[in-house]
Amino acid sequence: MNEPRAVIFDLGKVLLDFDYSLVAQRLAAPTGREAEQIRVLLDHSPLLFRLESGQMTTDAFYREVAALTDFTGSFDEFADIFGDIFAEIGPMVELNAQLRECGVPTFIFSNTNDIAVRHIRANYPFFAHFTDYVFSYEVGAMKPNARIYAEVERRTQLRGAELLYLDDRKENVDAGAERGWRVVHHESPERTIAAVRAAGLL
Ligand SMILES: [Mg+2]
């Protein structure tokens, strides 16, 4: 089998770790509310789904979360709190750099939102070093919905086994595999890097 012609990276828990309990603690502190109650409002919640599938503006999201949590700060203060939840996963950032040195196009493919993307762009230089970006809130569909996978194929002009896709969520890699993409269910940088080498890259 030929080598893949591009590598598709999921973002959360693959290139960047994230922790919504940090937002919950910051929002809860001034109000005396339970942080756990606020975390449930955010992480994998219907509210976040609406934001990340493009069904809700960031401003409407801010207003709704502020009302639910008694947050009284401005949108910019909210965006700082909500955006600052990430930590770089060094070996995976390095993997992207090595692939690009080898001339392999790399892409980001993420269920995410505008607040997170702005924060990441401003704070993580590695994020600039991808060929293109497919974000759920821009496409109006979230992984594992087939529509957003079709968008990756359109942007890359590649399909099937030409694509090697890395994601930590099983349902997401399964949806890629169904289209004939080569997939790696990301569990650790060590395993994923070995799988990328085994595919003939690096
Ligand atoms: Mg992920």
Residues whose N, C-alpha, C, O or C-beta is under 5 A from the ligand:
A	BS01	MG	D10 L11 G12 K13 V14 D168
